[in-house]
Amino acid sequence: MSDVWSCGVILFALLTGSLPFDDKSIRKLLTKVKTGVYTIPPYVPEGARDLITQMLHVDPAQRITLQQVQEHEWFNRTPYMPHQYIEPNLQRLNDISEIDRDIIESLGYLGWGGANPNEAKSLIDALLSPE
């Protein structure tokens, strides 16, 4: 059940760009987590809102199960079904000018190289490689 809750936090972050529970005071933050106090922005689709609410339920006994998450209408919506592989539409990069430097830097922070100039060059070379 804690994994479902954690996935609810991740889903919230992916859809909103922020965490559901946040506060400068650690004490207030923990109180929000324990009591389930968060606000879902109005631009989040109703189905996702419903799923997040069920995933972040404070009482584990009343929280949605992983099986129920996988059966949830929003999770299974079309054409975007996150649990099914969709063939990506990849386009080859032709020139270094087509690469966003901020993305290279972000990839570096995520452990994909790019944190220092040598790693960034290796990553860019790989992105421009024909294979």
C-alpha positions in Angstrom: 0.0 0.0 0.0 2.9 2.4 0.6 4.0 1.7 -3.0 0.6 2.8 -4.3 0.8 6.0 -2.1 4.4 6.7 -3.5 3.2 6.2 -7.0 0.3 8.6 -6.3 2.9 11.2 -5.2 4.9 10.6 -8.4 1.7 10.8 -10.6 0.8 14.1 -8.9 4.3 15.4 -9.6 4.3 14.3 -13.2 1.0 16.0 -13.9 1.5 19.2 -12.0 5.3 19.7 -11.8 5.1 20.0 -8.0 4.7 17.7 -5.0 1.4 17.3 -3.3 2.8 17.9 0.1 5.1 20.8 0.6 5.9 23.3 3.3 9.0 25.2 4.5 8.4 23.8 8.0 9.2 20.1 8.3 6.7 19.8 11.1 3.9 21.3 9.0 5.0 19.2 6.0 4.7 16.0 8.1 1.3 17.0 9.4 0.1 17.6 5.8 1.3 14.1 4.9 -0.3 12.4 7.9 -3.6 14.2 7.4 -3.6 14.0 3.6 -3.8 17.8 3.1 -3.0 18.7 -0.5 -4.7 20.6 -3.4 -4.9 19.2 -6.9 -4.7 22.1 -9.5 -7.9 22.6 -11.5 -6.2 21.8 -14.8 -5.6 18.1 -13.8 -8.2 16.0 -15.7 -11.1 14.7 -13.6 -10.1 11.0 -14.1 -6.5 11.7 -13.0 -7.8 13.7 -10.0 -10.0 10.7 -9.0 -7.1 8.3 -9.3 -4.7 10.5 -7.3 -7.3 11.0 -4.6 -7.7 7.3 -4.2 -3.9 6.6 -4.3 -3.2 9.3 -1.7 -5.9 8.2 0.8 -4.4 8.4 4.3 -5.9 5.1 5.5 -4.1 2.3 3.8 -7.1 0.0 4.3 -9.2 2.4 2.2 -6.5 3.2 -0.4 -6.9 1.8 -3.9 -4.9 -1.3 -4.6 -2.4 -1.7 -7.4 -4.9 -4.0 -9.2 -7.5 -1.3 -8.9 -5.1 1.3 -10.2 -4.5 -0.9 -13.3 -8.2 -1.2 -13.8 -8.9 2.5 -13.3 -10.7 4.2 -16.2 -8.1 7.0 -16.4 -5.2 4.6 -16.4 -6.7 2.7 -19.3 -7.9 5.7 -21.4 -7.1 5.8 -25.0 -5.1 6.7 -27.0 -2.6 7.0 -24.1 -2.2 3.7 -22.2 0.9 4.0 -20.0 1.1 0.2 -19.4 1.3 -0.7 -23.0 4.4 -0.1 -25.2 3.9 2.5 -27.9 6.5 2.6 -30.7 8.2 6.0 -30.4 8.4 8.3 -33.4 12.1 9.0 -33.3 13.8 11.5 -35.6 17.5 11.6 -36.2 19.3 14.8 -35.1 21.3 16.3 -37.8 23.2 19.1 -36.1 24.3 20.1 -32.6 22.1 23.2 -32.9 19.0 20.9 -32.7 20.0 19.9 -29.1 18.7 21.9 -26.2 21.6 22.5 -23.8 19.2 22.7 -20.8 18.1 19.2 -21.6 21.7 18.0 -21.8 22.4 19.6 -18.4 19.2 18.0 -16.9 20.2 14.6 -18.3 23.5 15.1 -16.5 21.8 15.6 -13.2 19.8 12.4 -13.8 23.0 10.4 -14.3 23.0 10.2 -18.1 26.2 12.2 -18.6 26.4 15.9 -19.3 27.4 17.1 -15.8 30.9 18.0 -17.0 32.1 19.1 -20.5 33.6 15.7 -21.4 30.4 13.8 -20.4 28.3 16.4 -22.3 30.4 15.9 -25.4 30.0 12.1 -25.2 26.3 12.4 -24.7 25.9 14.9 -27.7 28.1 12.6 -29.9 25.8 9.7 -29.0 22.7 11.7 -29.8 24.1 12.7 -33.2 25.3 9.2 -34.0 23.5 7.5 -36.9 22.7 4.4 -34.8 
